[in-house]
Structures are given as C-alpha cells and as structure tokens.
Amino acid sequence: MFSLNHSWRRLLCLWLALLPGAGWSVVHAANPDALWQITSQQCVPASEAGRDPLPCSLVDQQRQFIILKDIVGVAQYLLIPTVRISGIESRDLLLPAAPNYWAYAWEQRFRVKRALGRPLADEQIGLEVNSAAARSQLQLHIHIDCLRSDLPALLQTYEHVVPDTWVPFMLEDHQYQLMRLTGADLGARNPFKLAAAMSPFAATAMGAQSLLLAGARFSDGSHGFYLLAMPVNFNLGERGSAEVLLDHQCR
C-alpha cells in the first residue's frame, strides 16, 4: 500500500544527501550565478534608472521579480525573484508573507503565446521548478513554457479527483503526486506551500522534489490547475526534474 509518510521519510534522507559536503550539487553550469547576475547587475539597475531593462522583458519592482526570455526553447520565459533565493529548498518561500511567485508567473503566460504567434490554450501551458539536484542555477527561477502535447489529455483523466488532495500519478515510470486545483487563478494558494504541507516531513525535504503547475480546463467548462510533485530518485538516476513534462519546442 502506498504510504505518503514513508515516501516522505525516504525523501528526507535523499534531501540530506543534497546538502553541501554530501557529494551532490547543482547540475554543472559554466556560471551557476548567471541568472542572478543578469537580474541584479543588468535588469534591475536599468529599470531603476528608467531605462529599458534589457535583456529582461519586465522588471516588476513592487512585486520583486523579473521576466527573462530563456535561451532554451522557442517561447520559454523565466520568472526570477529580484531578491536572493537559492531555489525550491529556501525556507523563505514558506514564510507567511512570502510572495506567490507561481501566481505572478501564471500572469505572464501570455508571453509564450505571443512568442509563438499563434493561439495557445491555458491547458497547453505549464510552470515548473527543478529540484536542488537538477537545476543548473543558484537562483530560484520558474519556467514558463508549453506542456508536452500528450499531457493535457492524461491529466484530464484526473479531473474528478477531490480538489486540494494529493493522489499518486505515474507516467513513464516516473512517480508523481498530483493535486487538482479549481478556479481560474491561484488566489492565495501557493504551490510551494501546498507541497510543503503534503506530509509532516515534506517541508524539511523541499529541495528533493520538482514541481509542475499545469493549466486545466475541466469537462464542465471551468478552469483550474493540476499541481504535480516529482521526487528525486537517485536509484533510478532521477534528479527530480518535472521539466521533462514541458516541450521547449512547443510542437
């Protein structure tokens, strides 16, 4: 029988293996601070000086994030906080007053559609954050891009799941947890906090999972989301990257 608490105890052990000095680090990158340097040294200073914030598309000084076109993909954008946050494991993301960066990223999904130059339904768009072991950058960033074309139909089979509850979801030998969310926007619901509340152990192992938020349109015509949590599984060589559910070429 599936045991969520047992699963999270195991995930906590894996997360401890990710801590500095334990032999695990971010995926190799020529400059793991590149996104933070672009944000803090180029885009934000330019915006504060009243100039075009290139290479960023947007600097939202009030809500403390920037939007940057990723060099990967035809229409992929990144939301990056303007404050230093290492990644999904940061305890700052779980504070009561923490910004809901996922809600801000969802507001920016129009940029993917505009970059493609063609219509794109909300259920074809996803937001994603990698685990501490799968990322290449040491600054939190949320991917905003197209979903894999087969994913909306697969997720739709879960449209009758009780909202705001976690259930197992298997896809191509990957183990996920899935939550269905109703409503056209996230409102006060923050996926970081939803994942942290999954079990008594979840908040202590945030860095050992990857999250994906997919737009949804249910059979009654209403809108909502599917939130997927993908744990690290070193036994299978899986570093925790739900990015495999995105299609950077928007096929």
C-alpha positions in Angstrom: 0.0 0.0 0.0 1.2 3.5 -0.8 2.4 5.3 2.3 2.8 9.1 1.9 4.6 9.4 5.2 7.0 6.6 4.4 7.7 8.2 1.0 8.5 11.5 2.6 10.8 9.9 5.2 12.7 8.4 2.3 12.7 11.8 0.5 14.0 13.5 3.6 17.0 11.1 3.6 17.6 11.9 -0.1 17.4 15.6 0.7 20.0 15.3 3.4 22.3 13.8 0.7 21.9 17.0 -1.3 23.2 19.2 1.4 26.7 20.9 1.0 29.5 18.5 1.5 27.4 15.4 0.9 28.6 14.9 -2.6 25.6 16.3 -4.5 25.5 19.7 -6.2 23.6 21.6 -8.9 23.9 20.2 -12.5 27.2 21.6 -14.0 26.9 25.0 -15.4 29.6 27.3 -16.7 28.3 30.0 -14.4 25.7 28.9 -11.9 25.2 32.6 -10.9 24.4 33.8 -14.4 20.7 34.3 -13.8 21.3 36.2 -10.6 23.9 38.4 -12.3 21.6 39.2 -15.1 18.8 40.1 -12.7 20.8 42.1 -10.1 23.5 43.7 -12.3 21.7 44.4 -15.5 17.9 44.3 -15.5 17.1 45.8 -12.1 19.7 48.7 -12.3 18.5 49.6 -15.7 14.9 49.6 -14.6 15.7 51.8 -11.5 17.5 54.2 -13.8 14.4 54.5 -16.0 16.0 52.6 -18.9 14.8 49.6 -20.9 15.6 46.6 -18.7 17.2 44.5 -21.4 17.8 41.6 -21.6 14.8 41.3 -19.4 11.3 41.6 -20.8 9.9 43.0 -17.5 11.1 44.2 -14.1 8.3 44.4 -11.5 9.9 46.3 -8.7 6.9 46.3 -6.5 6.4 42.6 -6.5 10.1 41.9 -6.8 10.5 39.7 -9.9 11.8 39.9 -13.4 10.8 38.1 -16.6 13.5 36.9 -18.9 13.3 35.0 -22.3 15.3 31.8 -21.8 18.0 31.0 -24.4 16.5 27.5 -24.4 13.3 26.9 -26.4 11.3 28.9 -28.9 9.0 30.6 -26.4 10.2 29.7 -22.9 10.4 32.5 -20.3 11.7 32.5 -16.8 10.4 34.3 -13.7 13.2 35.2 -11.4 12.9 36.9 -8.0 14.9 40.1 -7.5 15.9 39.0 -4.0 18.5 36.3 -3.5 16.7 32.9 -3.2 18.7 29.8 -3.9 15.8 27.6 -5.0 12.9 25.4 -4.0 14.6 24.5 -0.7 14.7 28.0 0.6 12.7 28.4 3.8 11.9 32.0 2.8 9.4 30.6 0.3 7.3 29.1 3.1 7.1 32.2 5.3 3.5 33.6 5.8 4.3 36.8 3.8 6.2 35.0 1.1 5.3 36.3 -2.4 3.3 33.8 -4.6 5.8 33.7 -7.5 3.7 31.0 -9.1 0.7 33.3 -9.4 2.9 36.0 -10.8 4.4 33.5 -13.4 0.9 32.4 -14.4 0.0 36.0 -15.2 2.9 36.1 -17.6 1.9 33.1 -19.7 0.7 35.4 -22.5 4.3 35.9 -23.4 4.6 32.2 -24.5 1.6 32.7 -26.8 2.9 35.9 -28.2 6.3 34.4 -28.9 4.7 31.6 -30.8 2.5 33.9 -32.7 -0.5 31.5 -32.5 -3.3 30.7 -30.1 -2.4 28.5 -27.1 -5.0 27.3 -24.6 -4.2 27.6 -20.9 -4.2 23.8 -20.6 -1.2 23.7 -23.0 0.9 25.8 -20.7 3.0 24.8 -17.7 5.1 26.3 -15.0 8.0 24.3 -13.5 10.7 24.4 -10.8 13.5 21.9 -10.6 14.9 20.2 -7.6 18.2 21.3 -6.0 20.0 18.4 -7.7 18.5 19.0 -11.2 19.0 22.8 -11.6 21.9 24.5 -13.2 21.5 27.9 -11.4 21.8 29.0 -7.8 18.9 31.5 -8.1 15.2 30.5 -8.0 13.6 30.6 -11.4 10.2 29.3 -12.6 10.0 28.0 -16.2 7.0 29.2 -18.2 6.5 27.2 -21.4 4.4 24.8 -23.4 3.4 21.5 -21.9 4.1 18.2 -23.7 1.2 17.8 -26.2 0.1 14.5 -24.7 -0.1 15.8 -21.1 -3.4 17.7 -21.1 -5.4 14.5 -22.0 -3.5 12.4 -19.5 -4.2 14.9 -16.7 -7.9 15.2 -17.7 -8.4 11.7 -16.6 -7.9 13.0 -13.0 -10.5 15.8 -13.3 -12.8 14.1 -10.8 -10.2 13.9 -8.1 -11.3 15.7 -4.9 -9.8 19.2 -5.1 -6.8 20.1 -2.9 -5.9 16.5 -2.1 -2.8 14.6 -3.2 -3.1 11.3 -5.2 -0.4 9.2 -6.9 0.2 9.8 -10.6 2.5 7.5 -12.7 3.9 8.5 -16.0 6.6 6.7 -17.9 8.0 5.0 -14.8 8.1 8.4 -13.0 6.3 8.6 -9.7 4.5 11.9 -9.0 2.0 13.2 -6.6 -0.9 15.1 -8.1 -3.3 17.7 -6.8 -6.3 19.2 -8.7 -7.0 22.9 -8.0 -10.2 24.6 -9.1 -10.5 28.2 -10.1 -9.2 30.4 -13.0 -6.3 31.7 -10.8 -4.3 30.5 -7.8 -5.6 33.2 -5.5 -3.9 32.6 -2.1 -2.8 29.1 -3.0 0.9 28.8 -3.3 2.3 25.6 -4.8 5.5 25.8 -2.6 3.3 25.8 0.5 0.9 23.1 -0.9 3.9 20.8 -1.5 5.4 21.6 1.9 2.1 20.6 3.6 1.9 17.3 1.8 3.1 15.4 4.9 4.8 16.1 8.3 8.1 15.6 6.6 7.6 17.4 3.3 8.7 20.9 4.4 12.0 19.5 5.5 12.7 18.0 2.1 11.6 20.6 -0.4 14.9 20.6 -2.2 14.4 16.9 -3.1 11.5 17.4 -5.4 10.4 19.2 -8.5 7.1 20.9 -9.1 5.0 21.5 -12.2 1.8 23.5 -12.4 -0.3 22.8 -15.5 -3.3 24.8 -16.6 -6.6 22.8 -16.9 -10.0 23.1 -18.5 -12.5 20.6 -17.0 -15.3 18.9 -18.9 -17.9 21.3 -17.4 -16.0 24.2 -19.0 -14.5 25.6 -15.8 -10.8 26.3 -15.4 -8.3 25.1 -12.9 -4.8 23.6 -12.5 -3.0 20.3 -11.8 -0.1 20.5 -9.5 2.5 17.7 -9.8 5.3 17.0 -7.3 8.1 14.8 -8.6 10.6 13.4 -6.0 14.3 12.8 -6.5 15.0 9.1 -7.0 18.8 8.5 -7.2 18.2 4.7 -7.5 16.7 5.4 -10.9 19.2 8.2 -11.8 16.3 10.7 -11.4 17.5 14.0 -10.0 14.0 15.5 -9.9 13.1 17.4 -13.0 9.5 17.8 -14.0 10.9 19.8 -16.8 10.5 16.6 -18.9 6.8 17.4 -19.0 7.5 20.7 -20.8 8.1 21.0 -24.6 10.6 23.7 -25.2 10.0 23.4 -29.0 6.2 23.8 -28.5 5.4 21.2 -31.0 
